[in-house]
Amino acid sequence: MKSNKDIVITPRQIVVGLLVFLGLALAWFSLASFAPQIAKLPLFAGPTPVGMTAEAAARTGTEVFFSVDAKTGKEAWITKVCGISTPNGCEMTRKVFAPMLWPSVEKLGLRLSCKATSAVLSQEITQENAPAAQAWKLTSTCTNLDTGETNIGIAKVFVSDTTDAGWKLERIGFDQEPN
């Protein structure tokens, strides 16, 4: 016995099918268009980072520390460095680096503008009961503002994480320190 079954599609079913298809297509398009905006709502956002990343702190620290201007003076330079440093970094700049470096800056009339060109994390530093810290190896290009002459230098930079302001410059490493 052979069974003949015919499937009958009415015009009403075609219209309903098209409307369902169009509704699904419109919903998909709307979701694809608005999903990025929905993800930005505070309900879906994670904690907002505060301050700079470690790399940004190392780059900024290098640029500010090595950009000196004998015309604006030592105190202006210290203020700039302290603005991006931890309290310990500021103190070290004021009591160690400024007295050590600034006589040469003034004697030579140096006016340098430096830009970090590369940064590589060289060491994670962990100490009990101390904030997270990192050592970075930075390459920078410094331009003499009076002559236009440029030099490329490499520095080791130490940065520390602060609870309220992100990462900040701790200090510039000495040449005698191991890499």
Protein Blocks (a to p, Z undefined) as FASTA:
>chain_A
ZZdddddddfklmmmmmmmmmmmmmmmmmmmmmmmmmmmpmklpccddehjdfklmmmmm
mmmmmmccfknomklmmmmmmmmccfklmmmmmmmmmmmmmmmmmmnopacddddfbdcd
fbdcddehiacddddddddddddfknopacdddddddddddfklopadfbdcdfklcZZ
